[in-house]
Amino acid sequence: MKLTADIIIAREKLTNYLLQWRTVSDKSRYLAKAGYTSENWETLQQDIIEQILPHDAEWQEEDEYGVFYVINGTLVGPNGKSLFVKTIWIKEHFTQKTRFVTLFPQ
């Protein structure tokens, strides 16, 4: 199944989480390999929409908050390097909106 194009990727999810160095579960170094930084977070956001969202979403689980989906794919970053990623999305029960949750190196 395909997720609809009206998904939400919160700026804070990218700038305050994925692109910020963390001592545990850091993803910023992995994303930096392809040229993604907090200064070009919009590029990461657009690349997720254009390069990952067109792939099929697979149902992962459902809880009281919503239905979780996984989309695997390749991000080609600003410097031309490719990263294989697993992205997690939730379609919220209450709002019926689909939000980006996170991504993992694959």
C-alpha positions as CSV (number, residue, x, y, z in Angstrom):
1,M,0.0,0.0,0.0
2,K,1.1,3.6,-0.6
3,L,0.9,6.3,2.1
4,T,-0.9,9.4,0.9
5,A,1.0,12.5,0.0
6,D,-0.6,14.5,2.8
7,I,1.8,13.1,5.4
8,I,3.4,15.2,8.1
9,I,7.1,15.3,8.8
10,A,7.6,17.7,11.7
11,R,10.6,20.0,11.5
12,E,11.5,19.2,15.1
13,K,11.7,15.5,14.4
14,L,14.5,16.2,11.9
15,T,16.3,19.1,13.6
16,N,16.0,18.1,17.2
17,Y,16.2,14.4,16.9
18,L,17.5,12.8,13.7
19,L,20.1,15.5,12.9
20,Q,21.3,16.1,16.5
21,W,24.1,14.0,17.8
22,R,23.0,11.7,20.6
23,T,24.9,9.4,22.9
24,V,22.3,6.6,22.4
25,S,20.8,5.6,19.1
26,D,22.5,8.5,17.2
27,K,21.4,8.8,13.6
28,S,23.1,12.1,12.8
29,R,26.4,10.5,11.8
30,Y,24.7,8.1,9.5
31,L,22.8,10.8,7.8
32,A,25.9,13.0,7.6
33,K,27.5,10.4,5.4
34,A,25.1,11.5,2.7
35,G,25.5,15.2,3.5
36,Y,22.5,15.8,5.7
37,T,23.0,18.3,8.5
38,S,20.7,20.4,10.7
39,E,21.5,23.3,8.3
40,N,19.8,21.5,5.4
41,W,17.0,19.7,7.2
42,E,14.6,20.8,4.5
43,T,16.6,18.7,2.0
44,L,16.2,15.6,4.2
45,Q,12.5,16.3,4.5
46,Q,12.0,16.7,0.8
47,D,14.2,13.6,0.0
48,I,12.1,11.5,2.4
49,I,9.0,12.7,0.6
50,E,10.4,12.2,-2.9
51,Q,12.6,9.1,-2.5
52,I,11.0,7.1,0.3
53,L,7.3,7.8,0.3
54,P,6.7,6.4,-3.2
55,H,7.7,2.9,-2.0
56,D,5.1,0.5,-0.6
57,A,4.3,0.8,3.1
58,E,4.0,-2.4,5.1
59,W,1.8,-2.7,8.2
60,Q,3.9,-3.2,11.3
61,E,1.6,-3.0,14.3
62,E,-1.4,-1.2,15.8
63,D,-1.7,0.3,19.3
64,E,-4.1,2.7,21.0
65,Y,-2.5,5.6,19.2
66,G,-2.7,4.4,15.6
67,V,-1.4,2.0,12.9
68,F,2.3,1.9,12.3
69,Y,3.8,1.3,8.9
70,V,7.4,0.7,7.6
71,I,8.8,1.9,4.4
72,N,12.3,0.7,3.4
73,G,14.2,2.6,0.7
74,T,17.3,4.4,-0.4
75,L,18.1,8.1,0.3
76,V,20.5,9.7,-2.1
77,G,21.8,12.7,-0.2
78,P,23.0,16.1,-1.2
79,N,26.6,14.8,-1.8
80,G,25.3,11.9,-4.0
81,K,25.9,9.1,-1.5
82,S,23.2,6.5,-0.9
83,L,21.9,5.5,2.5
84,F,19.6,2.5,3.0
85,V,16.9,3.4,5.6
86,K,13.9,2.0,7.3
87,T,11.3,4.6,8.0
88,I,8.5,4.4,10.5
89,W,5.1,6.1,10.1
90,I,1.9,6.3,12.1
91,K,-1.6,6.9,11.0
92,E,-3.1,8.3,14.1
93,H,-6.5,7.0,15.2
94,F,-7.7,10.4,16.6
95,T,-6.6,12.7,13.8
96,Q,-6.5,10.2,10.9
97,K,-3.3,12.0,9.9
98,T,-0.1,10.1,8.9
99,R,3.0,11.3,10.6
100,F,6.7,10.4,10.2
101,V,8.0,8.8,13.4
102,T,11.7,8.0,12.7
103,L,14.2,6.3,10.5
104,F,16.9,3.7,11.1
105,P,20.0,2.7,9.2
106,Q,19.5,-0.5,7.3
